[in-house]
Amino acid sequence: MRSLMQHLYRNKGFITFMLCMIMFRSALADWSVVPTGSMQPTIQIGDRILVDKAAYDIRVPLTHISLIHLADPQRGDIVVLDSHAANERLVKRVIGLPGDEVALRDNMLYINGVAATYSPVNVQGIHDDQQDPARYEMESLGHLQHLIRLSIYRPSEMRDFGPITVPTGQYLLMGDNRDNSMDSRYLGFFPRNEIVGRSRYVAMSLDPNHDYLPRKQRFGARLDVPSPSPR
């Protein structure tokens, strides 16, 4: 026991540093690996995205308990959540806020009866397009716009959805890869307290199709600025 205490004392600086890092990553900022293509083309498989955990709440470290409420997710935000329904961490885009009526008609989005507008965009360099050809559209609604991916030969059975009203304290989330995303269309609404943070930047990116070599051009890339030609 004495030897253990001496060992801990000699390494108290390192132990303190590690505890501070754990608290920081739990309560303020972290990064998350994106292993699937449900948010393509905005987020690519192999991206490591920065997660601002203080965007909406200051929480008790290692818990979902909010100490200070700072803001609520807004339509268009890319959020990271610990989903009970999916039993895993998800990265999705906020589509419907509490009280919104949301519908899809052949993948055309309607919010509170207002239809989004779409314009085709040429996107290259998405590896999944080799097995599942897709077209890309800029989806615009009000002042918000972002790219979505639509499969040409494998459209989702949920391309027609709703109309449905988002309950109080819940959010309707969808992936930008509309035909290949497990989201609110399948899992239902997501509670506010499951949303742990917002992401606006790629920290780094490794390409799983090329021996995990770095995609240097994606380091620090903005996620909330639509790009017509991701590489």
C-alpha positions as CSV (number, residue, x, y, z in Angstrom):
1,M,0.0,0.0,0.0
2,R,2.8,2.4,0.9
3,S,4.6,1.6,-2.4
4,L,1.4,2.3,-4.3
5,M,0.9,5.7,-2.5
6,Q,4.5,6.6,-3.3
7,H,4.0,5.7,-7.0
8,L,0.9,7.8,-7.2
9,Y,2.7,10.7,-5.5
10,R,5.6,10.5,-8.0
11,N,3.1,10.6,-10.9
12,K,0.7,13.2,-9.4
13,G,1.3,15.6,-12.2
14,F,0.5,13.1,-14.9
15,I,-2.6,11.8,-13.0
16,T,-3.9,15.4,-12.5
17,F,-3.4,16.1,-16.2
18,M,-5.3,13.0,-17.2
19,L,-8.2,13.8,-14.9
20,C,-8.4,17.3,-16.2
21,M,-8.4,16.0,-19.8
22,I,-11.2,13.6,-19.0
23,M,-13.3,16.3,-17.4
24,F,-12.6,18.7,-20.3
25,R,-13.6,16.1,-23.0
26,S,-16.6,15.1,-21.0
27,A,-18.0,18.6,-20.3
28,L,-16.6,21.1,-22.9
29,A,-15.1,19.7,-26.1
30,D,-14.3,16.4,-27.7
31,W,-13.9,14.7,-31.0
32,S,-15.9,11.9,-32.6
33,V,-15.1,9.4,-35.3
34,V,-17.7,9.1,-38.1
35,P,-17.7,5.4,-39.2
36,T,-20.7,5.5,-41.6
37,G,-21.8,7.5,-44.6
38,S,-25.2,8.7,-43.2
39,M,-24.1,12.4,-43.3
40,Q,-22.4,12.3,-46.8
41,P,-21.4,14.4,-48.5
42,T,-21.1,16.9,-45.6
43,I,-19.2,14.4,-43.4
44,Q,-17.2,11.7,-45.0
45,I,-16.4,8.2,-43.7
46,G,-13.2,8.5,-41.7
47,D,-13.7,12.1,-40.6
48,R,-12.9,13.0,-37.0
49,I,-15.2,15.9,-36.1
50,L,-14.9,18.4,-33.3
51,V,-17.8,18.4,-30.9
52,D,-18.6,21.5,-28.9
53,K,-20.1,20.1,-25.8
54,A,-20.8,23.6,-24.4
55,A,-22.8,24.7,-27.3
56,Y,-26.1,24.1,-25.6
57,D,-25.4,23.2,-21.9
58,I,-22.7,23.0,-19.3
59,R,-23.1,19.5,-17.9
60,V,-21.9,17.6,-14.9
61,P,-18.8,15.7,-16.3
62,L,-19.4,12.2,-17.4
63,T,-23.2,12.7,-17.2
64,H,-26.1,14.2,-19.2
65,I,-27.1,16.4,-16.2
66,S,-27.3,20.0,-17.3
67,L,-25.9,22.6,-14.8
68,I,-26.3,25.6,-17.0
69,H,-28.7,25.9,-20.0
70,L,-27.0,28.0,-22.7
71,A,-29.1,27.5,-25.9
72,D,-31.2,25.0,-27.8
73,P,-30.4,23.3,-31.1
74,Q,-31.4,25.2,-34.1
75,R,-32.7,24.0,-37.5
76,G,-29.7,23.1,-39.6
77,D,-27.3,22.3,-36.7
78,I,-25.2,19.2,-37.0
79,V,-25.5,17.6,-33.6
80,V,-23.9,14.7,-31.8
81,L,-26.2,12.6,-29.5
82,D,-26.1,9.5,-27.3
83,S,-29.2,7.8,-28.6
84,H,-31.1,5.4,-26.4
85,A,-33.2,4.3,-29.4
86,A,-30.2,3.5,-31.5
87,N,-28.1,2.4,-28.6
88,E,-25.1,4.3,-29.9
89,R,-23.7,7.7,-30.6
90,L,-25.2,9.4,-33.7
91,V,-24.3,12.4,-35.8
92,K,-27.3,14.0,-37.6
93,R,-28.7,17.3,-38.8
94,V,-31.6,19.0,-36.9
95,I,-34.5,19.2,-39.3
96,G,-37.6,19.7,-37.1
97,L,-37.8,21.8,-33.9
98,P,-40.4,21.3,-31.2
99,G,-43.8,22.3,-32.7
100,D,-42.7,22.0,-36.3
101,E,-44.7,20.0,-38.8
102,V,-42.4,18.0,-41.0
103,A,-43.0,15.9,-44.1
104,L,-41.1,14.4,-47.0
105,R,-42.7,13.9,-50.5
106,D,-40.4,11.9,-52.7
107,N,-37.5,13.2,-50.6
108,M,-38.7,16.8,-51.0
109,L,-38.7,18.4,-47.5
110,Y,-41.7,20.4,-46.2
111,I,-41.6,22.3,-42.9
112,N,-44.8,23.9,-41.6
113,G,-46.2,23.6,-45.1
114,V,-43.3,25.4,-46.8
115,A,-41.4,23.3,-49.4
116,A,-37.6,23.4,-49.6
117,T,-36.1,24.2,-53.0
118,Y,-33.4,22.0,-54.8
119,S,-30.7,22.6,-57.3
120,P,-28.4,19.9,-58.7
121,V,-24.7,20.1,-57.7
122,N,-21.8,18.2,-59.2
123,V,-20.0,16.3,-56.4
124,Q,-17.0,14.1,-57.0
125,G,-14.7,11.9,-54.9
126,I,-17.4,10.1,-52.8
127,H,-16.2,6.4,-52.8
128,D,-19.7,5.0,-52.1
129,D,-20.9,6.3,-55.5
130,Q,-19.0,3.5,-57.1
131,Q,-21.3,0.9,-55.6
132,D,-24.4,3.1,-55.2
133,P,-24.5,5.9,-57.7
134,A,-26.1,9.0,-56.4
135,R,-27.1,12.5,-57.3
136,Y,-26.5,15.6,-55.1
137,E,-28.8,18.5,-54.5
138,M,-28.5,21.8,-52.6
139,E,-31.5,21.8,-50.3
140,S,-32.5,25.3,-49.4
141,L,-35.2,26.5,-46.9
142,G,-35.2,30.1,-45.8
143,H,-31.7,31.1,-45.0
144,L,-30.4,27.6,-44.6
145,Q,-28.9,25.4,-47.3
146,H,-26.8,22.3,-47.4
147,L,-26.0,19.4,-49.7
148,I,-27.9,16.1,-49.6
149,R,-27.2,12.8,-51.2
150,L,-29.9,10.9,-53.1
151,S,-29.4,7.3,-54.3
152,I,-30.3,6.7,-57.9
153,Y,-31.0,3.0,-57.8
154,R,-31.7,2.4,-54.0
155,P,-34.2,5.0,-52.9
156,S,-35.3,4.7,-49.3
157,E,-38.7,3.4,-48.5
158,M,-39.0,6.5,-46.2
159,R,-38.6,9.0,-49.0
160,D,-42.3,9.7,-48.2
161,F,-42.8,10.6,-44.6
162,G,-45.3,12.5,-42.4
163,P,-46.6,15.0,-42.0
164,I,-45.8,14.7,-38.4
165,T,-45.6,17.3,-35.6
166,V,-42.5,17.4,-33.4
167,P,-43.4,17.2,-29.7
168,T,-42.2,19.5,-27.0
169,G,-38.7,18.7,-25.8
170,Q,-38.0,16.5,-28.8
171,Y,-36.2,17.0,-32.2
172,L,-36.5,15.5,-35.6
173,L,-33.1,14.6,-37.0
174,M,-32.1,13.3,-40.4
175,G,-28.9,12.5,-42.2
176,D,-27.8,14.4,-45.3
177,N,-27.5,11.0,-47.0
178,R,-31.3,10.8,-47.2
179,D,-31.5,7.3,-48.7
180,N,-29.0,5.7,-46.3
181,S,-29.5,7.1,-42.8
182,M,-31.0,5.6,-39.7
183,D,-32.6,8.7,-38.2
184,S,-36.0,10.0,-36.9
185,R,-37.8,8.4,-39.8
186,Y,-37.0,5.0,-38.3
187,L,-36.1,5.7,-34.7
188,G,-38.6,8.4,-33.8
189,F,-38.0,11.8,-32.2
190,F,-34.9,12.4,-30.2
191,P,-35.1,13.9,-26.7
192,R,-33.3,17.2,-26.0
193,N,-31.2,15.7,-23.2
194,E,-29.7,13.1,-25.5
195,I,-28.0,15.8,-27.6
196,V,-24.5,16.3,-26.2
197,G,-23.1,18.9,-28.6
198,R,-22.8,20.6,-31.9
199,S,-20.2,20.1,-34.6
200,R,-19.0,22.7,-37.1
201,Y,-15.5,21.5,-38.1
202,V,-13.6,18.5,-39.1
203,A,-10.6,17.9,-36.8
204,M,-8.8,15.5,-39.1
205,S,-9.7,12.8,-41.7
206,L,-8.3,9.4,-42.6
207,D,-9.3,7.7,-45.8
208,P,-10.4,4.1,-45.1
209,N,-10.3,3.3,-48.8
210,H,-6.6,4.3,-49.2
211,D,-4.9,2.6,-46.2
212,Y,-6.2,5.3,-43.9
213,L,-3.9,8.0,-45.4
214,P,-4.7,11.5,-44.2
215,R,-7.1,13.6,-46.3
216,K,-5.1,16.8,-45.6
217,Q,-7.5,19.0,-47.5
218,R,-10.3,18.1,-44.9
219,F,-8.3,19.0,-41.8
220,G,-10.1,22.0,-40.2
221,A,-12.8,22.0,-42.9
222,R,-16.1,23.8,-42.1
223,L,-19.2,21.6,-42.0
224,D,-21.7,24.5,-42.1
225,V,-20.4,25.9,-45.4
226,P,-21.8,23.9,-48.4
227,S,-19.0,22.9,-50.8
228,P,-20.0,21.7,-54.3
229,S,-16.9,19.7,-54.8
230,P,-15.7,17.7,-51.8
231,R,-12.6,15.6,-52.5
